[in-house]
Amino acid sequence: MTVKRSPLSPEQLESICRTIADTSDGLTGTEIGKILLDSGIPDVDPTNTKWKRLYNAFVSWQNQYACSNNILNFLKSALSPIKYIGREDVFEARRHEVNKRLSFIGSEISNKGTLREVNKSQTISEAEQRASHFKYKLKVRDAHSEIFKYCETEIMDENYFHTVFESVKSIADRLRILTNLYADGNALAEVAFSLKNPLIKVNSLRDENDRSEHVGLMNMIKGLFGLIRNPTAHIPKIRFTIHEDEALDILTAVSLVHKKLDKAVGV
């Protein structure tokens, strides 16, 4: 017996339709017509703009059947991964935006294009956290686990300012754990990576190339402190704007530092 899925509110339906039938890069009119037919939803307003056409079809069907089953089937078809080969960013962007809305009825589309049940979101914040596109992009970049350990909340909130701030602080904290030092900032890095008495070594320091790598990592850490941690600690957020692409680049650099520390010898 087919389980009847809870209806979506008009606001949720409109938001979903605007996302997947966007004028510039959403489903084409032909695609909308075909998927509506395949999903058993009458195309009641075929001459309207794409998102309104889709919205009116969804509302008409849902008003008649008092559930969202066929609408969810439409979304599964529209978000079938095979349709997005070579366009993974488009797939994930659409899927995550749709999932934010579906979370309010306890459903989401998986990265395999299947429907699965999740805990219902009660607030906008919960919906945003459950469908973080920012976290997905970090996973694609194989970001180090320490990034998620120190910044999970900020990442899920897509709070770029505090994510990069906390991520750079994670380097200092890890250096203190590895060395038992109580210093901070540049002093911490310089003592930890001292060539005369290193408390952390990323290689055996046998030749100039080894020493160059060792000092280079120290300077990279000091650079991150100077570029991110110090300014974000003293400059108001409204004057230190960080966008997603920049945050991803910074977190990739922080991830590289942690991966280098994973390979440290003589600690």
MIBA-833380 format. One record per atom (N, C-alpha, C): residue in three letters; atom name; x, y, z. Coordinates in pm, whole numbers, plus 50000, padded with zeros to 5 digits. Layout:
N
residu,atome,px,py,pz
ALA,CA,X,Y,Z
...
This chain:
267
residu,atome,px,py,pz
MET,N,50084,49881,50000
MET,CA,50000,50000,50000
MET,C,50088,50125,50000
THR,N,50060,50216,49910
THR,CA,50139,50339,49900
THR,C,50108,50432,50016
VAL,N,50213,50480,50081
VAL,CA,50196,50574,50191
VAL,C,50171,50713,50135
LYS,N,50067,50780,50187
LYS,CA,50038,50916,50143
LYS,C,50135,51013,50211
ARG,N,50205,51090,50130
ARG,CA,50301,51188,50182
ARG,C,50231,51318,50213
SER,N,50277,51384,50318
SER,CA,50216,51511,50359
SER,C,50224,51615,50248
PRO,N,50120,51695,50233
PRO,CA,50124,51802,50133
PRO,C,50231,51905,50167
LEU,N,50278,51974,50066
LEU,CA,50370,52086,50083
LEU,C,50289,52215,50084
SER,N,50335,52310,50161
SER,CA,50264,52438,50168
SER,C,50282,52513,50036
PRO,N,50193,52607,50005
PRO,CA,50209,52687,49883
PRO,C,50345,52757,49878
GLU,N,50394,52802,49994
GLU,CA,50524,52870,49997
GLU,C,50638,52774,49963
GLN,N,50629,52653,50014
GLN,CA,50732,52553,49984
GLN,C,50727,52514,49837
LEU,N,50607,52496,49785
LEU,CA,50593,52461,49644
LEU,C,50647,52571,49553
GLU,N,50615,52695,49586
GLU,CA,50664,52805,49504
GLU,C,50816,52811,49505
SER,N,50874,52794,49624
SER,CA,51020,52799,49635
SER,C,51087,52687,49557
ILE,N,51029,52566,49565
ILE,CA,51082,52452,49489
ILE,C,51073,52480,49340
CYS,N,50958,52529,49296
CYS,CA,50938,52555,49152
CYS,C,51033,52662,49101
ARG,N,51056,52764,49180
ARG,CA,51150,52869,49140
ARG,C,51292,52814,49129
THR,N,51324,52716,49213
THR,CA,51458,52659,49212
THR,C,51482,52571,49090
ILE,N,51392,52478,49065
ILE,CA,51418,52381,48958
ILE,C,51368,52425,48820
ALA,N,51291,52535,48818
ALA,CA,51244,52588,48690
ALA,C,51295,52731,48670
ASP,N,51412,52758,48724
ASP,CA,51473,52890,48712
ASP,C,51484,52930,48564
THR,N,51462,53057,48536
THR,CA,51459,53104,48397
THR,C,51588,53076,48323
SER,N,51703,53097,48391
SER,CA,51831,53087,48321
SER,C,51887,52946,48313
ASP,N,51885,52872,48424
ASP,CA,51951,52741,48422
ASP,C,51867,52629,48481
GLY,N,51735,52649,48488
GLY,CA,51648,52544,48540
GLY,C,51604,52447,48431
LEU,N,51509,52362,48464
LEU,CA,51454,52270,48366
LEU,C,51397,52346,48247
THR,N,51408,52290,48130
THR,CA,51348,52353,48012
THR,C,51198,52327,48011
GLY,N,51126,52403,47929
GLY,CA,50982,52382,47918
GLY,C,50950,52242,47870
THR,N,51029,52192,47777
THR,CA,51008,52056,47726
THR,C,51028,51953,47836
GLU,N,51132,51972,47916
GLU,CA,51159,51879,48027
GLU,C,51045,51881,48127
ILE,N,50996,52000,48158
ILE,CA,50885,52011,48254
ILE,C,50763,51936,48204
GLY,N,50730,51955,48076
GLY,CA,50613,51886,48020
GLY,C,50627,51735,48024
LYS,N,50746,51684,47990
LYS,CA,50768,51539,47987
LYS,C,50761,51479,48128
ILE,N,50828,51547,48224
ILE,CA,50831,51491,48360
ILE,C,50693,51499,48425
LEU,N,50618,51605,48397
LEU,CA,50480,51612,48447
LEU,C,50398,51495,48394
LEU,N,50411,51466,48266
LEU,CA,50337,51355,48205
LEU,C,50378,51223,48268
ASP,N,50510,51202,48283
ASP,CA,50559,51078,48341
ASP,C,50517,51062,48487
SER,N,50495,51175,48556
SER,CA,50461,51171,48698
SER,C,50310,51168,48721
GLY,N,50232,51170,48615
GLY,CA,50087,51164,48630
GLY,C,50026,51292,48681
ILE,N,50091,51406,48652
ILE,CA,50038,51535,48696
ILE,C,49993,51614,48573
PRO,N,49865,51648,48563
PRO,CA,49817,51724,48448
PRO,C,49887,51859,48434
ASP,N,49923,51894,48311
ASP,CA,49988,52021,48282
ASP,C,49879,52124,48258
VAL,N,49829,52185,48369
VAL,CA,49707,52266,48362
VAL,C,49730,52406,48307
ASP,N,49855,52450,48299
ASP,CA,49883,52588,48257
ASP,C,50008,52593,48169
PRO,N,50009,52524,48056
PRO,CA,50131,52505,47978
PRO,C,50189,52630,47915
THR,N,50112,52738,47903
THR,CA,50163,52859,47836
THR,C,50222,52961,47933
ASN,N,50214,52934,48059
ASN,CA,50267,53029,48159
ASN,C,50419,53018,48166
THR,N,50482,53110,48241
THR,CA,50626,53100,48263
THR,C,50658,52968,48331
LYS,N,50782,52923,48320
LYS,CA,50817,52787,48363
LYS,C,50781,52759,48509
TRP,N,50824,52846,48599
TRP,CA,50802,52813,48740
TRP,C,50654,52823,48776
LYS,N,50584,52919,48715
LYS,CA,50440,52932,48743
LYS,C,50363,52815,48683
ARG,N,50404,52771,48565
ARG,CA,50343,52655,48502
ARG,C,50355,52533,48593
LEU,N,50474,52512,48646
LEU,CA,50500,52398,48734
LEU,C,50424,52414,48865
TYR,N,50427,52533,48920
TYR,CA,50358,52560,49046
TYR,C,50208,52532,49033
ASN,N,50148,52581,48928
ASN,CA,50004,52562,48909
ASN,C,49969,52413,48891
ALA,N,50057,52340,48823
ALA,CA,50034,52196,48807
ALA,C,50042,52125,48941
PHE,N,50141,52161,49022
PHE,CA,50158,52099,49155
PHE,C,50038,52130,49245
VAL,N,50000,52258,49251
VAL,CA,49891,52299,49339
VAL,C,49760,52231,49298
SER,N,49734,52227,49168
SER,CA,49611,52164,49120
SER,C,49606,52017,49159
TRP,N,49717,51948,49139
TRP,CA,49720,51805,49172
TRP,C,49707,51783,49322
GLN,N,49780,51862,49400
GLN,CA,49778,51845,49545
GLN,C,49642,51880,49604
ASN,N,49576,51980,49550
ASN,CA,49441,52015,49598
ASN,C,49343,51901,49574
GLN,N,49363,51827,49467
GLN,CA,49271,51717,49433
GLN,C,49297,51593,49517
TYR,N,49426,51564,49545
TYR,CA,49461,51437,49610
TYR,C,49509,51452,49755
ALA,N,49529,51574,49801
ALA,CA,49565,51601,49941
ALA,C,49691,51528,49986
CYS,N,49786,51514,49897
CYS,CA,49916,51457,49932
CYS,C,50018,51504,49829
SER,N,50145,51473,49855
SER,CA,50251,51523,49767
SER,C,50320,51411,49689
ASN,N,50261,51291,49687
ASN,CA,50329,51175,49628
ASN,C,50378,51198,49485
ASN,N,50289,51240,49396
ASN,CA,50328,51257,49257
ASN,C,50425,51375,49239
ILE,N,50413,51474,49326
ILE,CA,50507,51586,49322
ILE,C,50647,51537,49359
LEU,N,50654,51452,49459
LEU,CA,50783,51395,49499
LEU,C,50839,51306,49387
ASN,N,50752,51235,49318
ASN,CA,50798,51155,49204
ASN,C,50855,51245,49094
PHE,N,50791,51359,49073
PHE,CA,50842,51456,48976
PHE,C,50982,51500,49016
LEU,N,50999,51533,49143
LEU,CA,51129,51582,49190
LEU,C,51237,51475,49179
LYS,N,51202,51350,49209
LYS,CA,51299,51241,49192
LYS,C,51343,51230,49047
SER,N,51248,51242,48956
SER,CA,51282,51234,48815
SER,C,51364,51354,48771
ALA,N,51325,51473,48817
ALA,CA,51396,51595,48780
ALA,C,51538,51596,48834
LEU,N,51560,51523,48945
LEU,CA,51691,51521,49009
LEU,C,51757,51384,48994
SER,N,51726,51315,48888
SER,CA,51794,51187,48861
SER,C,51940,51216,48823
PRO,N,52035,51159,48894
PRO,CA,52177,51193,48871
PRO,C,52223,51176,48727
ILE,N,52167,51079,48656
ILE,CA,52215,51052,48520
ILE,C,52191,51172,48427
LYS,N,52095,51256,48464
LYS,CA,52066,51374,48382
LYS,C,52168,51486,48401
TYR,N,52257,51468,48498
TYR,CA,52349,51577,48533
TYR,C,52495,51539,48514
ILE,N,52522,51441,48431
ILE,CA,52660,51404,48403
ILE,C,52733,51524,48344
GLY,N,52845,51559,48404
GLY,CA,52920,51677,48362
GLY,C,52869,51806,48421
ARG,N,52762,51798,48502
ARG,CA,52703,51917,48565
ARG,C,52675,51889,48713
GLU,N,52771,51832,48782
GLU,CA,52749,51791,48921
GLU,C,52717,51910,49011
ASP,N,52780,52025,48987
ASP,CA,52752,52142,49069
ASP,C,52606,52185,49056
VAL,N,52551,52178,48934
VAL,CA,52411,52212,48912
VAL,C,52321,52114,48987
PHE,N,52354,51986,48977
PHE,CA,52277,51883,49046
PHE,C,52273,51906,49196
GLU,N,52390,51928,49255
GLU,CA,52396,51944,49400
GLU,C,52330,52073,49444
ALA,N,52347,52179,49368
ALA,CA,52284,52305,49405
ALA,C,52133,52292,49405
ARG,N,52078,52231,49301
ARG,CA,51932,52212,49295
ARG,C,51884,52118,49405
ARG,N,51955,52007,49423
ARG,CA,51914,51907,49521
ARG,C,51912,51966,49662
HIS,N,52015,52041,49696
HIS,CA,52022,52096,49831
HIS,C,51914,52201,49854
GLU,N,51887,52282,49753
GLU,CA,51781,52382,49769
GLU,C,51644,52316,49782
VAL,N,51619,52213,49703
VAL,CA,51493,52140,49712
VAL,C,51482,52071,49848
ASN,N,51591,52012,49894
ASN,CA,51588,51939,50021
ASN,C,51560,52028,50141
LYS,N,51600,52153,50133
LYS,CA,51567,52245,50242
LYS,C,51416,52255,50259
ARG,N,51345,52256,50147
ARG,CA,51199,52267,50152
ARG,C,51134,52134,50191
LEU,N,51187,52026,50136
LEU,CA,51129,51894,50166
LEU,C,51150,51853,50311
SER,N,51253,51908,50374
SER,CA,51281,51868,50513
SER,C,51165,51901,50606
PHE,N,51081,51997,50567
PHE,CA,50968,52033,50653
PHE,C,50857,51928,50651
ILE,N,50862,51836,50554
ILE,CA,50766,51724,50557
ILE,C,50839,51592,50585
GLY,N,50965,51602,50627
GLY,CA,51039,51483,50667
GLY,C,51091,51400,50553
SER,N,51124,51463,50440
SER,CA,51175,51391,50323
SER,C,51295,51464,50265
GLU,N,51373,51392,50184
GLU,CA,51480,51454,50107
GLU,C,51517,51363,49990
ILE,N,51577,51424,49888
ILE,CA,51627,51350,49773
ILE,C,51774,51319,49799
SER,N,51813,51192,49795
SER,CA,51952,51154,49819
SER,C,52037,51187,49697
ASN,N,52170,51173,49714
ASN,CA,52258,51198,49599
ASN,C,52247,51089,49493
LYS,N,52170,50984,49522
LYS,CA,52140,50880,49423
LYS,C,52007,50907,49352
GLY,N,51942,51016,49391
GLY,CA,51815,51051,49329
GLY,C,51696,50979,49388
THR,N,51716,50914,49502
THR,CA,51606,50841,49567
THR,C,51548,50926,49680
LEU,N,51423,50896,49714
LEU,CA,51356,50967,49822
LEU,C,51380,50892,49953
ARG,N,51415,50965,50057
ARG,CA,51434,50902,50187
ARG,C,51375,50990,50296
GLU,N,51342,50927,50407
GLU,CA,51282,50998,50519
GLU,C,51391,51055,50609
VAL,N,51367,51174,50663
VAL,CA,51457,51238,50758
VAL,C,51371,51298,50868
ASN,N,51436,51337,50976
ASN,CA,51361,51407,51080
ASN,C,51310,51540,51027
LYS,N,51185,51570,51059
LYS,CA,51126,51693,51009
LYS,C,51197,51816,51065
SER,N,51220,51913,50980
SER,CA,51272,52041,51026
SER,C,51158,52120,51088
GLN,N,51189,52189,51196
GLN,CA,51091,52274,51261
GLN,C,51120,52421,51239
THR,N,51246,52450,51206
THR,CA,51287,52589,51188
THR,C,51366,52605,51059
ILE,N,51381,52728,51014
ILE,CA,51462,52756,50895
ILE,C,51606,52713,50919
SER,N,51657,52736,51039
SER,CA,51795,52700,51070
SER,C,51818,52550,51055
GLU,N,51724,52469,51103
GLU,CA,51737,52324,51090
GLU,C,51738,52282,50943
ALA,N,51653,52344,50865
ALA,CA,51647,52311,50722
ALA,C,51777,52348,50651
GLU,N,51831,52465,50684
GLU,CA,51956,52509,50623
GLU,C,52070,52415,50661
GLN,N,52075,52375,50787
GLN,CA,52183,52289,50834
GLN,C,52177,52152,50768
ARG,N,52056,52099,50751
ARG,CA,52044,51965,50695
ARG,C,52088,51960,50550
ALA,N,52080,52071,50480
ALA,CA,52110,52070,50337
ALA,C,52225,52165,50303
SER,N,52330,52162,50383
SER,CA,52441,52253,50361
SER,C,52517,52221,50232
HIS,N,52510,52312,50138
HIS,CA,52584,52297,50013
HIS,C,52733,52322,50036
PHE,N,52762,52410,50129
PHE,CA,52900,52443,50164
PHE,C,52973,52319,50214
LYS,N,52909,52240,50298
LYS,CA,52971,52118,50350
LYS,C,52998,52020,50236
TYR,N,52905,52009,50144
TYR,CA,52925,51920,50030
TYR,C,53050,51959,49952
LYS,N,53068,52088,49927
LYS,CA,53184,52134,49851
LYS,C,53314,52105,49925
LEU,N,53312,52116,50057
LEU,CA,53431,52082,50134
LEU,C,53461,51932,50124
LYS,N,53356,51850,50127
LYS,CA,53375,51706,50114
LYS,C,53436,51672,49979
VAL,N,53388,51740,49873
VAL,CA,53443,51717,49740
VAL,C,53592,51749,49736
ARG,N,53633,51851,49810
ARG,CA,53774,51890,49815
ARG,C,53855,51803,49912
ASP,N,53791,51702,49971
ASP,CA,53857,51613,50065
ASP,C,53919,51691,50181
ALA,N,53842,51785,50235
ALA,CA,53890,51864,50349
ALA,C,53921,51772,50467
HIS,N,54025,51807,50541
HIS,CA,54070,51726,50654
HIS,C,53962,51719,50762
SER,N,53958,51608,50832
SER,CA,53855,51588,50936
SER,C,53862,51692,51047
GLU,N,53981,51750,51070
GLU,CA,53993,51853,51174
GLU,C,53907,51975,51140
ILE,N,53890,52002,51012
ILE,CA,53806,52115,50972
ILE,C,53664,52095,51026
PHE,N,53611,51975,51008
PHE,CA,53475,51947,51052
PHE,C,53468,51934,51205
LYS,N,53574,51886,51265
LYS,CA,53578,51874,51410
LYS,C,53566,52010,51478
TYR,N,53636,52109,51425
TYR,CA,53640,52241,51489
TYR,C,53531,52335,51437
CYS,N,53476,52308,51320
CYS,CA,53390,52408,51255
CYS,C,53255,52352,51212
GLU,N,53212,52240,51265
GLU,CA,53091,52174,51216
GLU,C,52970,52268,51216
THR,N,52947,52336,51327
THR,CA,52830,52423,51336
THR,C,52837,52537,51237
GLU,N,52955,52599,51228
GLU,CA,52972,52712,51137
GLU,C,52957,52669,50990
ILE,N,53007,52548,50959
ILE,CA,52995,52497,50823
ILE,C,52849,52471,50789
MET,N,52776,52406,50879
MET,CA,52636,52375,50852
MET,C,52552,52502,50840
ASP,N,52591,52606,50914
ASP,CA,52521,52734,50905
ASP,C,52564,52815,50783
GLU,N,52668,52764,50712
GLU,CA,52728,52836,50599
GLU,C,52770,52977,50641
ASN,N,52829,52981,50760
ASN,CA,52881,53105,50817
ASN,C,53029,53114,50781
TYR,N,53059,53174,50667
TYR,CA,53195,53172,50613
TYR,C,53294,53246,50702
PHE,N,53252,53358,50756
PHE,CA,53340,53439,50842
PHE,C,53391,53357,50960
HIS,N,53299,53299,51037
HIS,CA,53341,53226,51156
HIS,C,53399,53089,51123
THR,N,53364,53032,51008
THR,CA,53424,52905,50969
THR,C,53573,52920,50948
VAL,N,53613,53021,50871
VAL,CA,53756,53038,50846
VAL,C,53829,53079,50974
PHE,N,53765,53158,51058
PHE,CA,53825,53199,51184
PHE,C,53853,53078,51272
GLU,N,53751,52993,51289
GLU,CA,53767,52875,51374
GLU,C,53864,52775,51313
SER,N,53865,52766,51180
SER,CA,53955,52669,51117
SER,C,54101,52705,51140
VAL,N,54134,52834,51131
VAL,CA,54273,52875,51155
VAL,C,54308,52858,51302
LYS,N,54213,52882,51390
LYS,CA,54238,52857,51532
LYS,C,54264,52709,51558
SER,N,54206,52622,51474
SER,CA,54228,52479,51492
SER,C,54374,52442,51472
ILE,N,54444,52516,51385
ILE,CA,54587,52489,51365
ILE,C,54664,52519,51492
ALA,N,54638,52634,51551
ALA,CA,54708,52671,51675
ALA,C,54680,52569,51785
ASP,N,54555,52528,51795
ASP,CA,54520,52432,51899
ASP,C,54591,52299,51877
ARG,N,54598,52257,51753
ARG,CA,54664,52130,51724
ARG,C,54814,52138,51752
LEU,N,54876,52250,51719
LEU,CA,55018,52267,51750
LEU,C,55042,52259,51901
ARG,N,54954,52319,51978
ARG,CA,54970,52313,52125
ARG,C,54954,52170,52176
ILE,N,54860,52096,52117
ILE,CA,54840,51957,52158
ILE,C,54964,51872,52125
LEU,N,55022,51897,52008
LEU,CA,55138,51820,51964
LEU,C,55265,51854,52041
THR,N,55275,51976,52092
THR,CA,55400,52022,52153
THR,C,55393,52047,52302
ASN,N,55273,52053,52358
ASN,CA,55253,52091,52498
ASN,C,55297,52233,52527
LEU,N,55305,52314,52424
LEU,CA,55337,52456,52442
LEU,C,55211,52532,52481
TYR,N,55232,52649,52543
TYR,CA,55120,52735,52579
TYR,C,55123,52866,52501
ALA,N,55217,52878,52409
ALA,CA,55231,52999,52329
ALA,C,55116,53011,52229
ASP,N,55115,53120,52155
ASP,CA,55010,53141,52056
ASP,C,55069,53217,51938
GLY,N,54997,53215,51826
GLY,CA,55035,53295,51711
GLY,C,55171,53259,51655
ASN,N,55242,53360,51606
ASN,CA,55372,53339,51544
ASN,C,55472,53275,51639
ALA,N,55467,53314,51765
ALA,CA,55561,53258,51864
ALA,C,55542,53107,51876
LEU,N,55420,53063,51873
LEU,CA,55391,52920,51880
LEU,C,55450,52848,51760
ALA,N,55427,52901,51641
ALA,CA,55478,52837,51519
ALA,C,55631,52836,51517
GLU,N,55694,52945,51557
GLU,CA,55839,52956,51551
GLU,C,55907,52861,51649
VAL,N,55851,52845,51768
VAL,CA,55910,52752,51865
VAL,C,55886,52608,51820
ALA,N,55766,52580,51774
ALA,CA,55731,52443,51733
ALA,C,55817,52396,51616
PHE,N,55849,52487,51523
PHE,CA,55922,52450,51402
PHE,C,56067,52499,51402
SER,N,56118,52534,51519
SER,CA,56257,52580,51526
SER,C,56351,52477,51464
LEU,N,56443,52524,51380
LEU,CA,56538,52432,51318
LEU,C,56640,52380,51419
LYS,N,56669,52459,51522
LYS,CA,56768,52417,51621
LYS,C,56712,52311,51715
ASN,N,56590,52328,51757
ASN,CA,56530,52233,51851
ASN,C,56382,52214,51817
PRO,N,56352,52153,51702
PRO,CA,56212,52143,51658
PRO,C,56130,52049,51746
LEU,N,56012,52094,51781
LEU,CA,55919,52008,51854
LEU,C,55826,51935,51757
ILE,N,55820,51985,51635
ILE,CA,55746,51920,51527
ILE,C,55837,51916,51405
LYS,N,55846,51799,51342
LYS,CA,55924,51786,51219
LYS,C,55836,51717,51115
VAL,N,55826,51779,50998
VAL,CA,55746,51719,50892
VAL,C,55830,51628,50804
ASN,N,55958,51623,50830
ASN,CA,56049,51531,50761
ASN,C,56172,51513,50849
SER,N,56275,51449,50797
SER,CA,56393,51419,50878
SER,C,56491,51535,50887
LEU,N,56468,51643,50813
LEU,CA,56555,51762,50814
LEU,C,56699,51727,50779
ARG,N,56719,51633,50687
ARG,CA,56854,51588,50656
ARG,C,56927,51679,50557
ASP,N,56851,51752,50473
ASP,CA,56919,51835,50375
ASP,C,56843,51965,50356
GLU,N,56890,52047,50264
GLU,CA,56832,52179,50244
GLU,C,56687,52170,50197
ASN,N,56656,52071,50113
ASN,CA,56519,52055,50067
ASN,C,56424,52024,50183
ASP,N,56469,51936,50272
ASP,CA,56388,51903,50390
ASP,C,56366,52027,50476
ARG,N,56475,52100,50499
ARG,CA,56464,52220,50584
ARG,C,56374,52325,50519
SER,N,56382,52334,50386
SER,CA,56297,52431,50316
SER,C,56149,52395,50331
GLU,N,56116,52267,50321
GLU,CA,55977,52224,50339
GLU,C,55931,52252,50482
HIS,N,56017,52224,50577
HIS,CA,55986,52243,50718
HIS,C,55957,52391,50748
VAL,N,56047,52477,50703
VAL,CA,56030,52620,50726
VAL,C,55912,52673,50644
GLY,N,55892,52618,50526
GLY,CA,55780,52661,50443
GLY,C,55646,52637,50510
LEU,N,55631,52522,50576
LEU,CA,55507,52494,50646
LEU,C,55489,52592,50762
MET,N,55598,52619,50833
MET,CA,55589,52717,50942
MET,C,55544,52852,50889
ASN,N,55602,52896,50778
ASN,CA,55565,53026,50722
ASN,C,55421,53026,50670
MET,N,55376,52912,50617
MET,CA,55238,52902,50573
MET,C,55142,52920,50691
ILE,N,55175,52857,50802
ILE,CA,55093,52870,50922
ILE,C,55093,53014,50971
LYS,N,55209,53075,50975
LYS,CA,55218,53215,51018
LYS,C,55140,53305,50923
GLY,N,55145,53271,50794
GLY,CA,55070,53349,50697
GLY,C,54920,53341,50719
LEU,N,54870,53221,50752
LEU,CA,54728,53205,50781
LEU,C,54689,53281,50907
PHE,N,54779,53280,51007
PHE,CA,54752,53357,51128
PHE,C,54739,53506,51093
GLY,N,54834,53556,51015
GLY,CA,54833,53697,50981
GLY,C,54720,53736,50887
LEU,N,54688,53648,50793
LEU,CA,54586,53680,50693
LEU,C,54444,53669,50747
ILE,N,54421,53568,50831
ILE,CA,54284,53538,50873
ILE,C,54260,53559,51022
ARG,N,54338,53490,51105
ARG,CA,54303,53489,51246
ARG,C,54315,53625,51311
ASN,N,54424,53693,51286
ASN,CA,54443,53823,51350
ASN,C,54341,53926,51303
PRO,N,54319,53941,51170
PRO,CA,54217,54038,51127
PRO,C,54077,54004,51174
THR,N,54037,53875,51166
THR,CA,53901,53840,51205
THR,C,53879,53856,51355
ALA,N,53987,53853,51431
ALA,CA,53974,53871,51575
ALA,C,53957,54017,51614
HIS,N,53996,54109,51524
HIS,CA,53996,54250,51561
HIS,C,53911,54339,51472
ILE,N,53878,54292,51353
ILE,CA,53800,54373,51261
ILE,C,53654,54328,51265
PRO,N,53557,54421,51275
PRO,CA,53416,54382,51277
PRO,C,53379,54302,51153
LYS,N,53288,54209,51170
LYS,CA,53248,54120,51061
LYS,C,53199,54197,50939
ILE,N,53129,54308,50960
ILE,CA,53073,54383,50848
ILE,C,53182,54447,50763
ARG,N,53305,54456,50816
ARG,CA,53416,54513,50740
ARG,C,53513,54406,50692
PHE,N,53483,54280,50717
PHE,CA,53571,54171,50676
PHE,C,53484,54065,50609
THR,N,53441,54096,50489
THR,CA,53349,54008,50416
THR,C,53424,53891,50353
ILE,N,53374,53769,50376
ILE,CA,53430,53649,50316
ILE,C,53319,53575,50242
HIS,N,53338,53556,50112
HIS,CA,53239,53485,50032
HIS,C,53273,53336,50027
GLU,N,53180,53257,49974
GLU,CA,53196,53111,49976
GLU,C,53324,53066,49906
ASP,N,53350,53116,49786
ASP,CA,53467,53072,49711
ASP,C,53596,53101,49787
GLU,N,53604,53219,49848
GLU,CA,53723,53254,49925
GLU,C,53735,53165,50048
ALA,N,53622,53140,50114
ALA,CA,53623,53052,50231
ALA,C,53671,52913,50194
LEU,N,53626,52860,50080
LEU,CA,53669,52728,50035
LEU,C,53820,52726,50010
ASP,N,53873,52831,49950
ASP,CA,54018,52837,49924
ASP,C,54097,52839,50055
ILE,N,54050,52919,50151
ILE,CA,54119,52928,50280
ILE,C,54114,52795,50353
LEU,N,53997,52732,50354
LEU,CA,53982,52605,50423
LEU,C,54064,52495,50357
THR,N,54082,52505,50226
THR,CA,54169,52410,50156
THR,C,54312,52425,50204
ALA,N,54357,52549,50224
ALA,CA,54492,52574,50275
ALA,C,54507,52522,50419
VAL,N,54405,52545,50500
VAL,CA,54408,52495,50638
VAL,C,54410,52342,50638
SER,N,54333,52282,50550
SER,CA,54330,52137,50537
SER,C,54467,52083,50501
LEU,N,54536,52151,50409
LEU,CA,54671,52108,50370
LEU,C,54766,52110,50490
VAL,N,54756,52212,50573
VAL,CA,54840,52218,50693
VAL,C,54814,52097,50782
HIS,N,54688,52066,50805
HIS,CA,54655,51952,50891
HIS,C,54706,51820,50830
LYS,N,54698,51808,50698
LYS,CA,54747,51686,50634
LYS,C,54898,51675,50648
LYS,N,54969,51788,50643
LYS,CA,55113,51788,50664
LYS,C,55145,51749,50809
LEU,N,55065,51799,50902
LEU,CA,55086,51766,51043
LEU,C,55059,51618,51070
ASP,N,54970,51558,50994
ASP,CA,54945,51414,51006
ASP,C,55072,51334,50981
LYS,N,55159,51387,50895
LYS,CA,55280,51314,50855
LYS,C,55402,51357,50936
ALA,N,55382,51438,51037
ALA,CA,55494,51487,51118
ALA,C,55569,51371,51183
VAL,N,55701,51382,51188
VAL,CA,55785,51280,51251
VAL,C,55862,51342,51366
GLY,N,55899,51259,51460
GLY,CA,55979,51305,51572
GLY,C,55904,51391,51670
VAL,N,55770,51379,51669
VAL,CA,55690,51459,51762
VAL,C,55677,51389,51896
